[in-house]
Amino acid sequence: QLRSHAIVAISVPKFDRRRLYVVDRDRRLHTIESRLSSSTSTTLPQILFLS
């Protein structure tokens, strides 16, 4: 049941290319530092699974 542990991470390059906005299952917004470069700033929203 990996879906129950899914975390949706959406990068917002328009605000901060180095910051990643994460929303967990409880709809709580978290901001984590990301090392995204300008070449990956256009990365589509990705789903991260916790191990």
N, C-alpha and C positions, 0 to 999 in steps of 0.2 A: 504493500500500500504506500508507494512513494508519493502518490498524489496528495495524500493527507499532509505530507511534510513539504509541499511545494511552496516556494517563495518566489513571488514575481518581482523581478528587479527591472525597473525602467530608468534608462539613462536620459538625462535632460541636458543636452549639450548647449541649449540656448541660455540656460541659467549658469551652469557650471559643468564644464567638460570633465572635471576631476571628481565630481561628486555623484554618487549613485543613490537614487531614492528607492527604498525597499518597503514593500507593504506585506506584512505577514498575514497569517490566517485570521488573526484577530482584528484585521483592518487597522493595525497601528502603523503609522508611518515612521520609517527609520531612514537615517541618512548615513551612508558609509563611504569612506574615502576610496575612490577607485583610481587605478593607474591607467585610465584610458587615454590614448594619444589622440591627436587630431584626426588621424587616419581611421580611427575606430569610433569616432564621435557619432557616426551615423549608424551605429549598431542598433539593430531592431531590439525591441523589448524581449528579454530572454527569461526563461523559467529555470531557476536554480533549485536543485534538489538537495536536501540535507541527507548526509550519510548516517 
